[in-house]
Amino acid sequence: MAKKTAFQSRMKHEKTLNTLALIAVILASLLVMLPIWWIFRSSLMTNAQLFAWPPSFFPKDWLFSNYTKALKYFPFLQYLKNTMTIIIPSVLGGTITATMGGYAFARLRFRGKKFLFSLCVGSMLLPNMVTLIPLYIMWTKGFHLANTYWPLILPYFCGGGAFNIFLIRQFISTIPRELDEAATIDGAGYFRILTNIIVPSIKPAIIVVALLLFIQIWNDLLQQIIYINTGDKFTIAIGLSQFKGSLKQEWAYIMCATCMSFAPGIIFYLIGQKYFVEGIVLTGMKN
Amino acid sequence: MEIDVRKKKADHRLLDGERKTSYLCLIPSCIGLIFLTYVPLITVLILSFFNWKGVGTLQWVGLTNYVRLFTKDPYFIDAIKVTVYFSVLAVFGSILYSFAIALLLNQKIPARGFFRAIFYLPYVLPAMAVYLGWSWLYESNWGLFNYILSFLGIGKVKFIGSPTWVVPSLALIAVWLSGNLIVIFLAGLQNVPRVYHEAAEMDGASGWQRFRYITIPCMTPIIFYNLLMSLITNMQVVTPALALTQGGPGNSSRFISYVMYTYAFKDAKLSYACAISFIFFLIIAVFTIILFVTSGRWVFYQGGND
């Protein structure tokens, strides 16, 4: 009898704890969403509403026409096209070369593997910022590729980053080797194993790598600024950084541009979200 | 006998194929590692001993660039302080915030996936747009944060326009952006063996004791990983200065990367900027080494796992 009440009180205790956690999570997520909501609500307001005190949480009459006006100063579609011209080949190249590298490190035996692998992991600790200037010199003075997208794209065809190679390797090592062996008996070569067996079974990891590469390029401003100098080649990030200077006080239009730039990332994330979490989980586990 | 030889030959061919495939697969990565990572690193060091403005011949100057950085440069020493200050705030803020949220999400709550997606969302927004958006929230007269402060009876704060508040304000954005750490922490929490908790509970350990003596030790490898990655990311901070503050007000947000950027790409002092890059590399290396050395004392690796 006493045992039962102890159990019951523990259950009750746990229940209150879970309810408290839920309340805390809801509050925290509201706080995290607040900046995004505030930016969005500001994009739909008139200046009079923006500069009113106290500010209101909801726009009075949702001025979606702000967006069409903002588009006059901020050629979003042009910028989006330019950004995609960089992102699509980079993501493809990065994903393919990272998969190849990860496969070699996970499955194949060859001389110098340990050495190469430690070079690879070591480069994860090397900040990109450090190699910025030599690479700039190489691309602009060595290959004369200033004001083109090549310096932003080509590096992604060279392995797609140590972290991504590592991620693919970890994922491949969770796949039973018997599958490869069975394929070998059936006469498949190592390349066939990669394309027909490994790639289909590590689809989540490949999607994660693609999304991470996407975010990385999406987030970049510095590299784009140093290589691109003419307006017709501007990406979203450069466009935004110039836009603010030209429209000092038109906060509603600036917020419209901000919201438009948020949209593609959110859409991609929502599409790949399931795989994304799965893959991140795996990288977090093994290091 | 003959069969044996044939088998050996087949084995050999198989191994040969394996080697060929692996080299083929690794060609892109090797080019990247050599020409885009390690050669540039050495180039940075070599160039830093010269005087070169992007055109003309190289002129050997020995350690002059380094001496000037530490004795005469108007920005460099302050930039190191500002960058370290920002990184400390951003790293500890992000770790505490994301660990706390991960702990909450690890409770039995409904729609966990939905909440996790919400906390992750800021991470997928483009940095430039994030800083632009937040600059409006930080606006000194009409911004959201001043509105919130007015509830607490605090007068208007200039945030990114104030030398005192600019770095903490930018660090808060970095914390907001750290949703990826939450996902990694949460995964770690779900891997803490349940038996430990059950055993401790049998022995009468309280919730706090279980957290302190089971959850925390089991999580130390993941805390370490997140610390390291978050440190390397935040030390390289440049976008907010580039996008928003231009290093100001005064020099209060002039981060090392931004100083390097202005010297290299505004003043065309390429070799001088290389000296900054190399010092920057050493600073990050020192922090990384300190983390690794001290990790032996507090990081607890479970035997047999992995």
Contacts between the chains, C-beta under 8 A, distances in Angstrom:
chain1	res1	chain2	res2	distance
A	14	B	108	7.9
A	17	B	107	6.8
A	17	B	207	7.7
A	18	B	107	5.3
A	18	B	108	4.9
A	18	B	109	6.2
A	21	B	104	5.0
A	21	B	107	3.8
A	21	B	109	5.7
A	22	B	107	7.6
A	22	B	109	4.6
A	22	B	110	7.3
A	24	B	104	5.4
A	25	B	101	7.6
A	25	B	104	5.0
A	25	B	105	6.5
A	25	B	109	6.0
A	25	B	115	5.4
A	28	B	101	6.1
A	28	B	104	7.1
A	28	B	119	7.6
A	29	B	115	5.5
A	29	B	118	4.5
A	29	B	119	6.6
A	32	B	118	6.3
A	32	B	119	5.9
A	32	B	121	7.7
A	32	B	122	6.9
A	32	B	176	6.9
A	33	B	118	6.4
A	33	B	121	7.9
A	34	B	144	7.4
A	35	B	133	6.8
A	35	B	134	6.5
A	35	B	137	5.7
A	35	B	144	7.3
A	35	B	176	6.9
A	36	B	121	7.5
A	36	B	122	7.6
A	36	B	133	7.8
A	38	B	136	7.8
A	38	B	137	5.9
A	38	B	144	4.8
A	39	B	133	4.2
A	39	B	136	6.8
A	39	B	137	7.4
A	42	B	136	6.2
A	50	B	142	6.5
A	51	B	141	7.8
A	51	B	142	5.3
A	52	B	142	7.9
A	53	B	142	7.0
A	54	B	147	6.5
A	54	B	150	7.6
A	55	B	142	6.4
A	55	B	144	7.3
A	55	B	147	5.5
A	97	B	28	3.9
A	97	B	29	6.4
A	97	B	32	7.8
A	98	B	29	7.8
A	100	B	24	7.8
A	100	B	25	3.9
A	100	B	26	7.4
A	100	B	28	6.8
A	100	B	29	7.6
A	101	B	25	6.2
A	101	B	26	5.8
A	101	B	28	7.0
A	101	B	29	4.0
A	103	B	25	5.8
A	104	B	21	7.4
A	104	B	22	4.3
A	104	B	25	4.0
A	104	B	26	5.0
A	108	B	18	5.3
A	108	B	19	7.7
A	108	B	21	6.2
A	108	B	22	3.9
A	108	B	25	7.4
A	109	B	15	7.5
A	109	B	18	6.0
A	109	B	19	7.7
A	109	B	22	7.6
A	110	B	18	6.9
A	110	B	19	4.8
A	110	B	22	4.1
A	110	B	23	6.7
A	111	B	19	7.5
A	113	B	22	7.7
A	116	B	26	6.8
A	116	B	30	7.2
A	116	B	33	7.7
A	119	B	33	5.5
A	119	B	38	7.2
A	120	B	29	6.9
A	120	B	33	6.3
A	123	B	33	6.1
A	123	B	37	4.7
A	123	B	38	7.5
A	125	B	228	7.8
A	125	B	232	6.7
A	125	B	284	7.8
A	125	B	285	7.9
A	125	B	288	5.7
A	126	B	37	6.3
A	126	B	41	6.7
A	126	B	281	7.4
A	127	B	232	6.1
A	127	B	235	6.9
A	127	B	236	5.1
A	127	B	280	7.1
A	127	B	281	6.9
A	127	B	284	5.5
A	128	B	236	6.9
A	129	B	236	4.7
A	129	B	238	7.1
A	129	B	257	5.0
A	129	B	260	7.1
A	129	B	277	7.0
A	129	B	280	6.5
A	130	B	40	7.8
A	130	B	41	6.5
A	130	B	44	6.2
A	130	B	277	4.9
A	130	B	278	7.4
A	130	B	280	6.1
A	130	B	281	4.5
A	130	B	284	8.0
A	131	B	36	7.0
A	131	B	37	6.4
A	131	B	40	3.8
A	131	B	41	6.1
A	131	B	44	6.9
A	131	B	277	7.8
A	132	B	260	7.6
A	132	B	264	7.6
A	132	B	277	7.1
A	133	B	44	6.7
A	133	B	47	7.5
A	133	B	260	7.7
A	133	B	264	5.3
A	133	B	270	6.0
A	133	B	273	5.6
A	133	B	274	5.5
A	133	B	277	6.0
A	134	B	39	7.6
A	134	B	40	3.7
A	134	B	41	8.0
A	134	B	43	4.0
A	134	B	44	5.7
A	134	B	47	7.2
A	134	B	274	7.6
A	135	B	36	6.6
A	135	B	40	5.6
A	136	B	264	7.4
A	136	B	265	7.9
A	137	B	43	7.8
A	137	B	54	7.7
A	137	B	270	6.9
A	138	B	35	7.9
A	138	B	40	7.5
A	141	B	54	7.5
A	155	B	32	6.8
A	155	B	36	5.5
A	157	B	28	6.1
A	158	B	28	5.1
A	158	B	29	6.8
A	158	B	31	4.9
A	158	B	32	3.0
A	158	B	35	7.5
A	158	B	36	5.8
A	159	B	28	5.4
A	159	B	29	3.5
A	159	B	30	7.9
A	159	B	31	7.7
A	159	B	32	3.8
A	159	B	33	6.8
A	162	B	33	7.8
A	165	B	29	6.1
A	184	B	14	8.0
A	189	B	17	6.1
A	189	B	21	7.4
A	190	B	17	6.0
A	190	B	18	5.8
A	190	B	21	3.9
A	190	B	22	7.9
A	191	B	21	5.7
A	191	B	24	7.8
A	194	B	21	7.9
A	194	B	25	7.6
A	215	B	123	7.2
A	215	B	124	5.8
A	218	B	124	7.8
A	218	B	126	4.9
A	219	B	126	5.8
A	219	B	127	4.4
A	219	B	128	8.0
A	219	B	239	7.6
A	220	B	127	7.8
A	221	B	127	6.5
A	221	B	128	5.1
A	221	B	239	5.2
A	221	B	242	5.8
A	221	B	243	6.3
A	222	B	238	5.5
A	222	B	239	7.0
A	222	B	242	6.3
A	222	B	257	7.7
A	222	B	261	6.7
A	225	B	242	7.0
A	226	B	261	7.8
A	226	B	265	5.5
A	236	B	126	6.5
A	236	B	128	7.4
A	236	B	129	7.6
A	237	B	126	6.1
A	237	B	127	7.5
A	237	B	128	4.1
A	237	B	129	7.9
A	240	B	128	4.8
A	240	B	129	5.9
A	240	B	132	5.7
A	240	B	243	7.7
A	241	B	128	5.9
A	241	B	242	7.1
A	241	B	243	5.4
A	244	B	132	6.1
A	244	B	135	7.8
A	251	B	136	5.6
A	251	B	139	7.7
A	254	B	132	6.4
A	254	B	136	7.0
A	255	B	133	6.8
A	255	B	136	6.3
A	257	B	129	7.7
A	257	B	132	7.6
A	258	B	129	4.7
A	258	B	132	5.1
A	258	B	133	4.4
A	261	B	125	8.0
A	261	B	126	5.4
A	261	B	128	7.4
A	261	B	129	3.9
A	262	B	125	5.2
A	262	B	126	7.4
A	262	B	129	5.8
A	262	B	133	7.9
A	265	B	124	4.4
A	265	B	125	5.5
A	265	B	126	6.1
A	266	B	121	7.0
A	266	B	124	6.5
A	266	B	125	7.4
A	268	B	124	7.2
A	269	B	120	7.6
A	269	B	121	7.1
A	269	B	124	4.2
A	273	B	117	6.0
A	277	B	113	7.7
A	277	B	116	6.8
A	277	B	120	7.8
A	277	B	183	5.9
A	280	B	180	6.7
A	280	B	183	4.7
A	280	B	184	6.2
A	280	B	187	7.1
A	281	B	183	6.9
A	281	B	184	7.6
A	281	B	186	7.9
A	281	B	187	3.8
A	282	B	187	7.9
A	283	B	184	7.4
A	284	B	183	7.2
A	284	B	184	3.4
A	284	B	185	7.7
A	284	B	187	4.7
A	284	B	188	6.1
A	284	B	222	6.2
A	284	B	225	7.0
A	285	B	187	6.1
A	285	B	188	7.2
A	285	B	191	6.5
A	286	B	306	6.1
A	287	B	221	7.3
A	287	B	225	4.9
